[in-house]
């Protein structure tokens, strides 16, 4: 699938088929994630691929009971160390959340291009996810996403409206 088509058709998927992801497809999606840019090329991320059929429901429960996540073949847990991130963003914060978000977005677009579904998960109990997966205290869980084959074809999924460009773009100055 062409990039702009993947951007247009990507949608948050909340129902998955139990089909496994072929190794070649999985490697292409993970490679797209790996190649994402990061501030200072620090690559402060680490991604845990939760594939165990007994562990996925536990991770989904730690995501405030979003049990449907466990139906996907994989749950990707996107983490990173703030100490490894670029510290000069805006002059006062570090790049960890942005860097990890860019890499996870690369994964979501590559997944869409491969016919896979994802859903950005920001609602989770970090302490529970950390405990389940043995994540050290100095590592932040930034987001999660299920990764698998959608139960419904993307073209049949309801589309949520997006604001028009005129509402989100200003030229030269902040203006409305």
Secondary structure, 3 states (H helix, E strand, C coil): CCHHHHHHHCCECCCECCCCCCHHHHHHHHHHHHCCCCHHHCCCEEEEEECCHHHHHHHHHHCCCCHHHHHCCEEEEEEECHHHCCCCECCCECCHHHHHHHHHHHHHHHHHHCCEEEEEECCCCHHHHHHHHCCCCCCEEEEEEEEEEECCCHHHCCCCCCCCHHHHCCCCCCCC
